[in-house]
Amino acid sequence: MNVGPKAIAFLYLAVHGVLWAPASAWPGDGSSTTAGLQHDVVFSEFPPLARNAALTQRLLTPLTSARLQRKAAQSGAGVREYPLDLANEKYVRFVPPTEPPQGYSLLVFIEPWKFAGVPRDWIPVLERHGVIFITAEQSDNTQPVYSRRIPLALVAAYNVMKQYRVNPDRVFIGGMSGGSRVALRMALAYPDVFHAALLHSSSDPIGTAEVPLPAPELLRQFQESTRLVYITGDYDAPNIEKDEASRASLRDWCTFDIVVQRFALAGHELSGAREFEPVLTALESHAAPMPKPLAACREHKATRLREQLQQVQELMGHDKTSAAMSLLEQVDAHFGGMAAPKSVELAASMNALD
């Protein structure tokens, strides 16, 4: 699936049959700090990271982002500041009744199904671990990823952290099925917000046009401080295979803090409390990478990037513009933010940003 100026939404298979907790007696209004299960929560503040310009810079490859910005400038229309009207967006939130001494943890969860809710079996586990759980309405697999699902999750994290005493080192992103694939994109693009990711029953490789690498400083933070926790049913063969490819790409990109869990007698379905508890425990931990292997891996990638950019320049020097641009597009998709701003400068010199 290609991602570019005209294609920035994903479509996944919907998942049904989940048991939800009953409606809360304390409906949230977006400003309440009441504990318990809250439906129809509305927020009023838009975080800077969820503005369209910031989304474009964080989530697209440098060449795609540059082309979108150039197109907007040429049209004179500019880029609309916000992708959402928060007054019309609603969330479901669960807040444990007892705040931990170190502050709450926070799990922002992206669901694949149409109707948002908190899995019934997960509530006692969330209570024991002091984790706030929040999920957006109308953020299912049929919704656009960049203009809806991702900004909805960013808005949730920002506002919950303002309203509750949340430990900033225990802010997690998660999702199931298609939501898990979005969660991985967010963990990679926002390691300064989310410090672990729950990847439930699907994932993707990173370092592609669909899941591009962020700017170098963000990639370093992702490699050093983000934990990826995979959980998939034993009988969910297609997604077990996808998970394996995803983990291989993470290791290839010098990311090693990975935890894998399977649950028995299950296909493509949501885990119960017994499986969710160790997953939540894993999210709360972190294993720092060993310095020497990490440094060696990074140097290998940096060397490869330098070689490919040099090849692009050599092709340009021999007036092989088409071949040079073809290679540069591959570099842009594979290395993403690592290649910028050099990749954008080379594209501009070939008049290839229109």
C-alpha positions as CSV (number, residue, x, y, z in Angstrom):
1,M,0.0,0.0,0.0
2,N,1.6,3.3,-1.1
3,V,1.4,6.4,1.1
4,G,1.7,9.8,-0.5
5,P,-0.2,13.1,-0.9
6,K,-3.2,11.4,-2.3
7,A,-3.2,8.3,-0.1
8,I,-2.9,8.8,3.6
9,A,-5.6,6.5,4.9
10,F,-5.6,2.8,5.7
11,L,-8.4,0.3,5.8
12,Y,-8.3,-2.8,7.9
13,L,-10.7,-5.6,8.7
14,A,-13.1,-4.9,11.5
15,V,-13.2,-7.0,14.6
16,H,-16.5,-7.8,16.5
17,G,-17.7,-9.7,19.4
18,V,-16.0,-7.9,22.3
19,L,-17.7,-7.7,25.7
20,W,-17.9,-4.2,27.0
21,A,-18.3,-2.9,30.6
22,P,-21.7,-1.3,31.3
23,A,-22.3,2.4,30.9
24,S,-20.9,4.6,33.7
25,A,-23.0,6.4,36.2
26,W,-20.5,9.3,35.9
27,P,-20.5,10.6,32.3
28,G,-17.5,12.7,31.7
29,D,-17.6,16.2,30.3
30,G,-14.0,16.6,29.4
31,S,-13.1,18.5,32.6
32,S,-14.0,16.1,35.3
33,T,-11.4,14.2,37.3
34,T,-14.0,11.7,38.6
35,A,-12.8,8.1,38.8
36,G,-14.6,5.2,37.2
37,L,-15.9,4.5,33.7
38,Q,-16.9,7.6,31.8
39,H,-18.6,7.8,28.4
40,D,-19.1,10.8,26.1
41,V,-15.9,12.5,27.3
42,V,-15.2,15.7,25.3
43,F,-12.0,17.6,25.3
44,S,-11.4,21.2,24.4
45,E,-7.6,21.6,24.1
46,F,-5.7,20.8,20.9
47,P,-2.0,19.8,21.4
48,P,0.6,21.4,19.1
49,L,1.7,17.9,18.0
50,A,-1.8,17.2,16.6
51,R,-1.9,20.2,14.3
52,N,-1.8,19.3,10.6
53,A,1.6,20.8,10.0
54,A,3.2,18.8,12.8
55,L,1.4,15.6,11.7
56,T,2.8,16.0,8.2
57,Q,6.3,16.5,9.5
58,R,6.2,13.6,11.9
59,L,4.3,11.0,10.0
60,L,5.2,11.3,6.3
61,T,8.5,10.8,4.6
62,P,10.6,14.0,4.1
63,L,9.9,14.1,0.3
64,T,6.2,13.6,0.8
65,S,6.0,16.2,3.5
66,A,8.0,18.7,1.4
67,R,5.7,18.1,-1.6
68,L,2.6,18.7,0.4
69,Q,3.9,21.9,1.8
70,R,5.1,23.1,-1.6
71,K,1.7,22.3,-3.1
72,A,-0.1,24.1,-0.3
73,A,2.2,27.2,-0.7
74,Q,1.7,27.2,-4.5
75,S,-2.1,27.0,-4.2
76,G,-2.1,29.9,-1.7
77,A,-4.6,28.0,0.5
78,G,-2.1,26.9,3.1
79,V,-2.5,24.0,5.4
80,R,-5.6,23.9,7.6
81,E,-4.4,24.2,11.2
82,Y,-6.5,21.4,12.8
83,P,-7.7,18.1,11.4
84,L,-10.6,17.7,13.9
85,D,-13.4,19.7,15.5
86,L,-13.0,18.6,19.1
87,A,-16.5,19.7,20.1
88,N,-17.8,16.8,18.0
89,E,-15.4,14.1,19.2
90,K,-16.1,11.8,22.1
91,Y,-14.1,9.4,24.2
92,V,-14.6,6.5,26.6
93,R,-12.3,6.7,29.6
94,F,-11.7,4.5,32.7
95,V,-9.9,6.0,35.7
96,P,-8.9,3.7,38.6
97,P,-10.5,4.8,41.9
98,T,-7.1,5.0,43.7
99,E,-4.3,7.1,42.4
100,P,-0.9,5.4,42.8
101,P,1.7,7.4,44.8
102,Q,3.9,7.8,41.7
103,G,0.9,9.0,39.6
104,Y,-1.3,7.2,37.2
105,S,0.0,5.4,34.1
106,L,-1.9,6.1,30.9
107,L,-2.8,3.7,28.0
108,V,-4.2,5.4,24.9
109,F,-5.9,2.5,22.9
110,I,-6.8,2.6,19.3
111,E,-9.6,0.1,18.6
112,P,-10.5,-1.5,15.2
113,W,-14.2,-1.6,15.8
114,K,-16.8,1.1,15.4
115,F,-18.1,1.4,18.9
116,A,-15.6,2.4,21.5
117,G,-15.4,0.8,25.0
118,V,-13.3,-0.6,27.7
119,P,-12.9,-4.4,27.6
120,R,-14.8,-5.7,30.7
121,D,-12.0,-8.2,31.6
122,W,-9.3,-5.5,31.6
123,I,-10.9,-3.2,34.2
124,P,-9.7,-5.1,37.3
125,V,-6.2,-5.2,35.8
126,L,-6.2,-1.5,35.0
127,E,-7.3,-0.9,38.6
128,R,-4.5,-3.0,40.1
129,H,-1.8,-1.3,38.0
130,G,-3.2,2.3,38.4
131,V,-3.6,2.7,34.6
132,I,-6.0,5.2,33.0
133,F,-7.4,3.7,29.8
134,I,-8.9,6.0,27.1
135,T,-10.1,5.3,23.6
136,A,-11.8,7.5,21.0
137,E,-15.2,7.0,19.4
138,Q,-15.3,6.8,15.6
139,S,-11.7,5.8,15.4
140,D,-12.2,2.3,13.8
141,N,-10.5,0.7,10.9
142,T,-12.7,2.5,8.3
143,Q,-11.4,6.0,9.5
144,P,-8.5,7.9,8.0
145,V,-5.3,7.3,9.9
146,Y,-3.4,10.6,9.6
147,S,-6.4,13.0,9.7
148,R,-8.4,11.2,12.4
149,R,-7.1,8.2,14.2
150,I,-3.7,9.6,15.1
151,P,-4.8,13.1,16.1
152,L,-7.6,11.6,18.2
153,A,-5.0,9.6,20.2
154,L,-2.7,12.6,20.6
155,V,-5.6,14.7,21.8
156,A,-6.5,12.0,24.3
157,A,-3.0,11.8,25.8
158,Y,-2.6,15.5,26.0
159,N,-5.8,16.3,27.8
160,V,-5.7,13.3,30.2
161,M,-2.2,14.3,31.2
162,K,-3.5,17.8,31.9
163,Q,-6.5,16.7,33.9
164,Y,-4.9,13.9,36.0
165,R,-1.5,13.4,37.7
166,V,0.0,11.0,35.1
167,N,3.6,9.8,35.3
168,P,5.1,11.0,32.0
169,D,7.4,8.0,31.9
170,R,4.4,5.7,31.9
171,V,2.4,6.9,28.9
172,F,1.7,4.1,26.5
173,I,0.1,3.8,23.1
174,G,-1.7,0.6,22.1
175,G,-4.2,-0.9,19.7
176,M,-5.6,-4.1,18.3
177,S,-5.6,-5.3,14.7
178,G,-5.6,-2.2,12.5
179,G,-5.4,-0.1,15.6
180,S,-2.2,-1.9,16.6
181,R,-0.7,-0.9,13.2
182,V,-1.6,2.7,13.9
183,A,-0.1,2.4,17.4
184,L,3.2,1.3,16.0
185,R,3.3,4.3,13.7
186,M,2.7,6.6,16.7
187,A,5.3,4.9,18.9
188,L,7.8,5.5,16.2
189,A,6.8,9.1,15.4
190,Y,6.2,10.2,19.0
191,P,8.8,8.6,21.3
192,D,8.8,11.9,23.3
193,V,5.2,11.2,24.2
194,F,4.7,7.4,24.3
195,H,7.3,5.2,26.1
196,A,5.9,1.8,25.2
197,A,3.5,0.3,22.7
198,L,1.0,-2.5,23.1
199,L,0.8,-4.2,19.7
200,H,-2.2,-6.6,19.8
201,S,-2.8,-8.9,16.9
202,S,-1.1,-7.1,14.0
203,S,1.9,-4.9,13.1
204,D,4.0,-3.7,10.2
205,P,7.7,-3.4,9.4
206,I,9.2,0.0,9.9
207,G,11.4,1.9,7.5
208,T,8.9,1.9,4.7
209,A,6.8,4.6,2.9
210,E,3.9,3.6,5.1
211,V,5.9,3.6,8.4
212,P,8.7,6.0,7.7
213,L,11.5,6.7,10.2
214,P,11.3,10.0,12.1
215,A,14.0,12.6,12.4
216,P,17.3,11.3,13.8
217,E,16.8,12.7,17.3
218,L,13.4,11.0,17.5
219,L,14.7,7.8,16.1
220,R,17.5,7.7,18.7
221,Q,14.9,8.2,21.5
222,F,12.8,5.5,20.1
223,Q,15.7,3.1,19.9
224,E,16.9,3.9,23.4
225,S,13.7,4.3,25.4
226,T,10.7,2.6,23.7
227,R,9.5,-0.9,24.6
228,L,7.4,-2.8,22.1
229,V,5.1,-5.5,23.5
230,Y,3.5,-7.9,21.0
231,I,0.6,-10.1,21.9
232,T,-1.2,-12.4,19.4
233,G,-3.4,-15.5,19.6
234,D,-1.7,-18.8,18.9
235,Y,-4.2,-19.5,16.0
236,D,-3.9,-16.0,14.4
237,A,-1.4,-17.3,11.8
238,P,-1.5,-14.3,9.3
239,N,-0.7,-11.8,12.1
240,I,1.9,-14.0,13.7
241,E,3.7,-13.8,10.4
242,K,3.2,-10.0,10.2
243,D,4.5,-9.6,13.8
244,E,7.6,-11.6,13.0
245,A,8.4,-9.3,10.0
246,S,7.7,-6.3,12.1
247,R,10.1,-7.4,14.9
248,A,12.8,-8.3,12.3
249,S,12.6,-4.7,10.9
250,L,12.8,-3.3,14.4
251,R,16.0,-5.2,15.1
252,D,17.3,-4.2,11.7
253,W,16.7,-0.6,12.7
254,C,18.6,-1.0,16.0
255,T,15.6,-1.3,18.3
256,F,15.9,-4.2,20.7
257,D,13.5,-3.8,23.7
258,I,10.9,-6.2,22.4
259,V,8.6,-8.5,24.4
260,V,6.5,-11.2,22.8
261,Q,3.5,-13.0,24.2
262,R,1.1,-15.5,22.7
263,F,-2.2,-16.6,24.2
264,A,-3.5,-20.1,23.8
265,L,-6.6,-21.4,22.0
266,A,-7.2,-18.0,20.4
267,G,-7.4,-16.6,16.9
268,H,-7.8,-13.0,15.9
269,E,-9.5,-11.9,19.1
270,L,-9.0,-9.7,22.1
271,S,-7.0,-11.1,25.1
272,G,-8.6,-11.7,28.5
273,A,-7.5,-10.5,31.9
274,R,-5.0,-13.4,32.3
275,E,-3.1,-12.5,29.2
276,F,-3.5,-8.7,29.6
277,E,-1.9,-8.6,33.1
278,P,1.6,-9.6,32.1
279,V,1.3,-7.4,29.0
280,L,0.6,-4.4,31.2
281,T,3.5,-5.4,33.5
282,A,5.8,-5.5,30.5
283,L,4.7,-2.1,29.3
284,E,5.7,-0.7,32.7
285,S,9.3,-2.0,32.4
286,H,12.2,-1.1,30.1
287,A,15.4,-2.8,29.1
288,A,18.1,-0.3,28.0
289,P,20.0,-1.4,24.9
290,M,23.6,-2.5,25.2
291,P,25.8,0.5,24.1
292,K,28.2,-1.4,21.8
293,P,25.7,-3.3,19.7
294,L,23.5,-0.2,19.4
295,A,26.4,2.0,18.3
296,A,27.6,-0.6,15.8
297,C,24.1,-1.0,14.3
298,R,23.7,2.8,14.0
299,E,27.0,3.2,12.3
300,H,26.1,0.4,9.8
301,K,22.9,2.3,8.9
302,A,24.6,5.6,8.7
303,T,27.3,4.2,6.4
304,R,24.7,2.7,4.1
305,L,22.8,6.0,4.0
306,R,26.0,7.9,3.0
307,E,26.7,5.4,0.3
308,Q,23.3,5.7,-1.3
309,L,23.2,9.5,-1.1
310,Q,26.6,9.5,-2.8
311,Q,25.3,7.2,-5.5
312,V,22.4,9.7,-6.1
313,Q,24.9,12.5,-6.5
314,E,27.0,10.5,-8.9
315,L,24.0,9.7,-11.1
316,M,23.1,13.4,-11.1
317,G,26.7,14.3,-12.1
318,H,26.4,12.0,-15.1
319,D,23.0,13.6,-16.1
320,K,21.1,10.5,-15.2
321,T,18.4,12.4,-13.5
322,S,15.7,9.8,-13.8
323,A,17.9,7.1,-12.3
324,A,19.0,9.5,-9.6
325,M,15.5,10.4,-8.6
326,S,14.4,6.8,-8.6
327,L,17.1,5.9,-6.1
328,L,16.4,9.0,-4.1
329,E,12.7,7.9,-3.7
330,Q,13.9,4.6,-2.4
331,V,16.2,6.3,0.1
332,D,13.4,8.5,1.2
333,A,11.1,5.5,1.8
334,H,13.7,3.4,3.6
335,F,15.6,6.0,5.6
336,G,12.9,8.6,6.1
337,G,13.9,11.3,8.4
338,M,17.5,10.0,8.6
339,A,18.1,11.2,5.1
340,A,16.7,14.7,5.6
341,P,17.5,17.5,4.9
342,K,19.9,16.2,2.3
343,S,17.3,14.1,0.5
344,V,15.0,17.1,0.2
345,E,17.8,19.3,-1.0
346,L,18.8,16.8,-3.7
347,A,15.1,16.5,-4.8
348,A,14.8,20.2,-5.0
349,S,17.9,20.5,-7.1
350,M,16.3,18.1,-9.6
351,N,13.0,20.1,-9.6
352,A,11.3,16.9,-8.2
353,L,9.2,18.4,-5.4
354,D,6.3,19.6,-7.7
